[in-house]
């Protein structure tokens, strides 16, 4: 039995399947962890969700910001952003089934056997591993519960950018969503900045990549994350694995074998226009 972690799909179905073939992925014996952003921007989000739903016993998704936005759009009955390229998905007869499947997925996963934490955006330096898992579990109950529509509709905003601002149920939910699906740069106190999306070197004197602040806090565990394509899969720490390598922007998709830490790649078959 092999376990793998794969970077952001963003609707790049052909590259996804090609990469699984590279490692001879067998859902009857293997397990695949996805760091989120299954949907949006790429050419075939519907095919990605359809495949993952069919293999649901062998896959786990840590939800990304685009996945959460899809849930919010569905539950609030808003029109999706044309840039997200989700019309085929919203026209699908099995959309409610796929939405419910996605809603059952966690924000973070801890694999004790591999000493590995997985989430879409990483692990905020303000948080211990235990606190991170606690926050994610509570947030998961919110978007899976009877009041999911309320929480998903009100999860947006940049103002809740540190744990000290999470003083009630809604602000804790918003903070958790921000910390585990949107984080890139933080200040020295771990307060998140959401405006900067460039490479790690593009920091100001006040902002740093989240993994450079109190780096020793999490140096004893492996962390797999996506969300930050501008890193190009590179971090300065051997225990950190940046797996969003910009497939949807014409680069490649990355898959990591958890046991050996070997990486496998699939180039984008056809560069998609960057429509951000």
Secondary structure, 3 states (H helix, E strand, C coil): CCEEEECCCCCCHHHHHHHHHHCCCCCCCCEEEECCCCCCCCCCHHHHHHHHHHCHHHEEECCCHHHHHHHHHHHHCCCCCHHHCCHHHHHCCCHHHHHHHHHCCCCEEEEHHHCEEEECCCCCCCCCHHHHHHHHHHHHHHHHCCCHHHHHHCCCCCCCCCHHHCCCHHHHHHHHHHHHHCCCEECCCCCEECCCCCCCCCCCCCCEEHHHCCHHHHCCCEEEECCCHHHCCCCCCCCEEECCCCHHHCCEEEEEECCCCCEEEEECCCCCCCCC
